[in-house]
Amino acid sequence: MDHRMTRRTMLAGGAVVGAAAVASQLPASKAQPAQLPGRSLQPGSDPIPVAFVMDDQATMIDFSGPWEVFQDAGVADVPGFSMFTVAPTLDQLRTTGGNGLKYTADYTYADAPQPRVIVMGAQKGGVMGPASAKLDWIRHAAEKADVVMSVCTGAFILASTGLLDGLSATTHHFFFDQFARKFPKVQLLRGRRFVDNGKYITAGGLTSGVDAALHLVQRYYGQAATQKVADYMEYQSTGWKS
């Protein structure tokens, strides 16, 4: 079995992508720096609520990478973040990877509290088209959120809301051509670690979400505090720095 196709299938939430979809794409190892508007955010004195939009077949690192960043922000002696998960059901779900990790969400769309940050990674229905209830919740919650962030093919979910229309974005490099065809109103920036439009941040594939999350911590708490988080995580990339 072609392990690359297996990975592509999982990232697409069940979609099988042909070889043409990855032709002449820039490898993640050669990704260019992100566009950083550098707008700081006011954190306040309480932990910042972060909602992770989840579903069946979620790609583990897309949510666990940013989750770890936000979880570890407390090492910098700042109020930090409080994370919770939102899914279409409270029934047991699984991550990708065959016999994936079993988990249950904290809330459904009907009772989830208002977050200041929303994060979505690759998951069921991403590339193939998210369910309308998921899109409705994201649109509604985004109105009062500080930042809405996608990781990997989570960009397909975010773009499906229409919130990225007229803006620039990126996604996993295997899916550049597919994204560009599906969302002509969004300017696709290829080879970016992540793209920050101020309110909307889109990260490339998988580990790019860690840089995007550290970048967001930096916007709330500054570079010195964020460096403490990166050091605690023993994370050596500097792609998050502005």
Order of alpha helices (4+ residues) and beta strands (2+ residues): alpha-beta-alpha-beta-beta-beta-beta-beta-alpha-beta-alpha-beta-alpha-beta-beta-beta-alpha-alpha
